[in-house]
Amino acid sequence: MARKLILDVDTGTDDAVAIMMAALHPDLELVGVTTVNGNVEVRYCTDNSLRVLDFIGRGDIPVFEGLARPIARPDFPIPRAIKKSTGVHGLELPIPEPTSRKQDRSAVEFLIETYRAATDEITLVPTGPLSNIAAAIALDPKFVERVPEVVLMGGAHHHGNVTPSAEMNIWADPDASASVFAAGFRKLVAVPLDATHEALVSLDDVREMEAMGTPAGTAAARFIGRRIGAYDANQPMKERGAAPVHDALCVAYLVDPSVIETEFLHVAVETQGPLTVGRTVVDTNRRGEGAPNCHFAFHADRAKFVAMMLETLRRTAPAR
């Protein structure tokens, strides 16, 4: 039986690849996509999600628009964050406008109602700021116990990307992030920059995608090619001509958990410090009083990840 999941995304380029992998891999069933303010304003995130699903022939998967701002902070998006993210993502993905439309229900309503009615386990995979998830926790006292596993892209131990201390998704709504890490989910897996920066996708991989002739291969080549150009210009990796595709690594984990290497540790989110707001504080030396609450990924298997990505992008949507 295919593993069911919901993707909660702020669709720019890496979320788009994650959506395609989740929608096309035969071992996964993408139940729905929820969007949240993050890489770009939520209306663009929704539009981009619809574009991707339509382009690969999966417009049957519903998209629900979520929060347009953090749960507490009034100052996001801010020009600095938008400038950094749009260099990697752009506002609108370079594929045709969607023909499908977002659903009438909000993302938070969909999450609460879906998990309340679920008879099968559905993994929750947030790859953007955690505003929708925190809102669902606040509105439904039983939401946490109904979710069997959360696999999120966010955080960093050794380095940040939007600040010296913080990764973008966690920093964008630190209060929501703190709520999610402290909520007590049965299983919480975090895929941070420490892992995604080891799972780089190269220009040679992009050329292979271009040659596939599938909608997903064509789209991914455009998205990841843009990422590589932006990273080379503004945030070069140890290997030039290569970039992380952060969110897709979460989807790969659902198919093959060995694609990342985790440690079960206590993780909390800083919400106050002016220099460290949004930092994921990982108790690697077990010096704090908190019990382990998160399977935090420090490493990733690049070859395994890229091979799975390429194999999935060669697929086309089945006839419906």
C-alpha positions in Angstrom: 0.0 0.0 0.0 1.3 3.5 -0.9 2.3 5.7 2.0 -0.2 8.6 2.3 1.1 12.1 3.0 0.1 15.8 3.0 2.6 18.4 1.9 2.5 21.8 3.6 4.6 24.0 1.3 5.7 27.6 0.5 6.2 26.7 -3.1 9.3 28.0 -4.7 11.7 25.8 -6.6 12.6 23.1 -4.1 9.0 22.7 -2.8 8.0 22.2 -6.5 10.4 19.3 -6.9 9.1 17.8 -3.6 5.5 18.1 -4.9 6.5 16.3 -8.2 8.3 13.5 -6.4 5.3 13.0 -4.0 2.8 13.1 -6.8 4.6 10.7 -9.1 6.4 8.1 -6.9 4.5 4.8 -7.0 5.1 4.2 -3.3 3.4 7.5 -2.2 -0.1 8.9 -2.3 -0.2 12.6 -2.1 -3.6 13.3 -0.3 -3.4 17.1 -0.6 -1.2 20.2 -0.7 -1.5 23.0 1.8 0.3 26.3 1.3 1.8 28.9 3.7 3.5 32.3 3.5 7.2 31.8 3.2 9.6 31.8 0.2 7.1 34.2 -1.4 3.7 35.5 -0.4 1.1 32.7 0.1 -0.9 33.6 -3.0 2.2 32.9 -5.1 2.8 29.7 -3.2 -0.7 28.6 -4.0 -0.4 29.5 -7.7 2.9 27.8 -8.0 1.6 24.6 -6.4 -1.3 24.5 -8.8 1.0 25.2 -11.7 3.3 22.2 -10.8 0.4 19.8 -10.3 -1.3 20.8 -13.6 2.0 20.6 -15.5 2.7 17.0 -14.5 -0.9 15.9 -15.0 -1.9 15.7 -11.3 -4.3 18.5 -11.2 -6.6 16.1 -9.4 -4.7 16.7 -6.1 -6.4 19.4 -4.1 -4.6 22.6 -3.0 -5.6 24.5 0.1 -4.3 28.0 0.9 -3.1 28.7 4.4 -1.9 31.5 6.6 -0.7 34.7 4.9 1.4 35.7 7.9 3.1 34.3 11.0 1.0 33.4 14.0 2.5 36.2 16.1 5.1 38.3 14.3 3.8 41.2 12.1 7.2 41.7 10.3 7.3 38.9 7.7 7.7 38.9 4.8 10.3 41.7 5.0 12.3 43.0 2.1 15.5 41.3 3.2 13.9 37.9 3.3 12.0 38.4 0.0 15.2 39.6 -1.8 17.1 36.5 -0.7 14.4 34.0 -1.5 13.3 35.4 -4.9 16.8 35.1 -6.2 16.5 31.3 -5.8 12.7 31.0 -6.4 11.2 33.9 -8.3 7.6 34.9 -7.7 6.1 32.7 -10.4 7.6 29.4 -11.5 8.6 29.3 -15.2 5.8 26.9 -16.3 2.3 27.7 -17.6 -0.4 29.3 -15.5 -2.7 26.8 -13.8 -6.1 25.8 -15.0 -7.1 24.2 -11.7 -8.1 26.3 -8.7 -7.5 26.2 -5.0 -10.1 24.7 -2.8 -12.6 26.8 -0.8 -11.6 25.4 2.6 -8.5 26.9 4.3 -5.4 24.8 4.8 -5.9 24.7 8.5 -9.5 23.5 8.2 -8.4 20.8 5.8 -5.6 19.6 8.1 -7.9 19.4 11.1 -10.8 17.8 9.3 -8.6 15.3 7.4 -6.8 14.0 10.4 -10.1 13.9 12.4 -11.7 11.7 9.7 -8.6 9.6 8.8 -8.8 5.8 9.0 -5.3 5.3 7.5 -2.1 6.9 8.7 -1.2 10.1 6.8 2.3 11.5 7.3 2.5 15.3 7.6 5.4 16.8 5.6 5.8 20.6 6.2 8.5 22.1 4.0 7.9 25.8 4.7 7.2 27.9 7.8 5.2 26.0 10.4 2.4 28.5 10.8 -0.4 26.2 9.5 0.8 23.4 11.7 0.9 25.5 14.8 -2.6 26.9 14.1 -4.0 23.4 13.8 -2.3 22.4 17.1 -3.9 25.5 18.8 -7.4 24.9 17.3 -7.7 21.1 17.7 -6.5 19.7 21.1 -6.3 16.2 19.6 -4.5 17.2 16.4 -1.0 16.1 17.7 -2.2 12.6 18.7 -3.9 12.1 15.4 -0.7 12.7 13.3 1.4 9.6 13.2 4.6 11.3 12.0 5.8 14.8 11.0 8.7 15.0 8.6 9.7 18.7 8.3 12.4 20.5 6.3 13.8 23.2 8.6 16.5 24.1 11.1 20.2 23.9 11.2 22.9 23.0 13.8 26.2 24.1 12.2 25.1 27.1 10.0 22.0 29.1 9.1 21.0 30.6 5.8 18.7 33.6 6.4 20.8 34.6 9.5 24.1 33.3 10.8 22.1 31.3 13.4 18.8 30.4 11.7 17.4 28.5 8.7 14.7 30.3 6.7 11.6 28.1 7.5 12.1 28.1 11.3 13.1 31.8 11.4 10.1 32.9 9.3 7.7 32.0 12.1 9.8 31.1 15.2 6.8 31.1 17.6 5.0 28.5 15.4 8.2 26.5 15.1 8.7 26.4 18.9 5.1 25.2 19.3 5.6 22.4 16.8 8.8 21.1 18.3 7.3 21.2 21.8 4.0 19.7 20.9 4.8 16.1 21.6 4.2 14.4 18.2 4.6 10.7 18.2 7.5 11.0 15.8 9.1 14.2 14.6 11.8 14.1 12.0 13.7 17.3 11.1 15.7 17.5 7.8 17.9 20.6 8.3 20.5 22.3 6.3 23.2 20.0 7.8 21.6 17.2 5.8 20.4 19.0 2.7 23.8 20.6 2.0 25.2 17.1 1.7 22.6 16.1 -0.9 23.6 18.4 -3.7 22.2 18.3 -7.2 24.6 19.1 -10.0 24.4 20.7 -13.4 25.1 17.2 -14.9 22.0 16.0 -13.1 20.0 18.9 -14.5 21.2 18.0 -18.0 19.9 14.5 -17.4 16.6 15.9 -16.3 16.4 18.0 -19.5 17.0 14.9 -21.6 14.2 12.9 -20.0 11.4 14.4 -22.1 8.9 14.1 -19.3 7.0 17.1 -17.9 8.5 16.5 -14.4 12.0 16.3 -15.9 11.6 19.5 -17.9 10.2 21.4 -14.9 12.8 20.2 -12.5 15.6 21.1 -14.9 14.3 24.7 -15.0 13.8 24.9 -11.2 17.0 23.3 -10.2 19.0 25.1 -12.9 17.8 28.4 -11.4 18.7 27.2 -7.9 22.3 26.4 -9.0 22.8 29.8 -10.6 21.5 31.6 -7.5 23.6 29.5 -5.1 26.8 29.9 -7.2 26.2 33.7 -7.2 25.2 34.3 -3.6 25.7 31.2 -1.4 28.2 28.9 -3.1 28.4 25.4 -1.9 31.7 23.5 -1.5 31.1 22.2 -5.0 30.4 24.9 -7.6 27.7 24.1 -10.2 25.6 22.3 -7.6 22.8 23.2 -5.1 20.6 21.7 -2.4 17.0 20.9 -3.2 16.0 20.9 0.5 12.4 19.9 0.5 12.7 17.0 -1.9 14.9 15.2 0.6 12.0 14.9 3.0 10.0 13.1 0.3 12.9 10.8 -0.4 13.0 9.9 3.3 9.4 8.7 3.1 10.4 6.2 0.4 13.8 5.2 1.9 14.6 6.4 5.4 18.3 5.5 5.0 18.7 8.5 2.7 19.3 10.5 5.9 21.2 9.8 9.1 19.5 11.1 12.2 20.1 11.3 16.0 17.2 11.3 18.5 17.8 14.5 20.5 16.0 17.4 22.2 15.5 20.3 19.9 14.0 23.7 20.8 13.6 26.9 18.9 14.9 30.3 20.1 12.1 33.0 19.9 13.7 35.9 21.8 17.4 36.5 21.2 18.0 39.3 18.7 21.0 37.5 17.2 19.6 34.0 17.5 15.9 34.2 16.9 14.8 31.2 14.9 17.7 29.0 15.8 17.1 25.4 16.3 18.9 24.6 19.6 20.0 20.9 19.3 21.2 19.4 22.6 23.9 17.2 21.0 25.8 16.9 24.3 22.6 16.3 26.4 23.3 19.2 28.7 19.7 20.4 28.9 16.8 19.0 30.9 14.5 18.3 27.9 13.9 14.7 26.8 14.6 13.8 23.2 11.8 14.9 20.9 13.2 15.0 17.4 15.0 12.7 15.0 17.4 15.4 13.7 19.3 14.6 10.4 23.0 15.5 10.4 23.9 13.7 7.2 22.4 12.6 3.9 23.3 10.1 1.2 23.7 12.2 -1.9 24.0 9.4 -4.4 20.9 7.6 -3.1 18.9 10.8 -3.1 19.8 12.0 -6.6 19.2 8.5 -8.0 15.7 8.4 -6.5 15.0 11.9 -7.7 16.0 11.1 -11.3 14.1 7.9 -11.3 10.9 9.6 -10.1 11.1 12.5 -12.5 11.2 10.1 -15.4 7.7 9.0 -14.6 4.5 10.5 -16.0 1.1 10.7 -14.3 -1.1 7.6 -14.9 -4.2 8.1 -17.0 -7.2 9.1 -15.0 
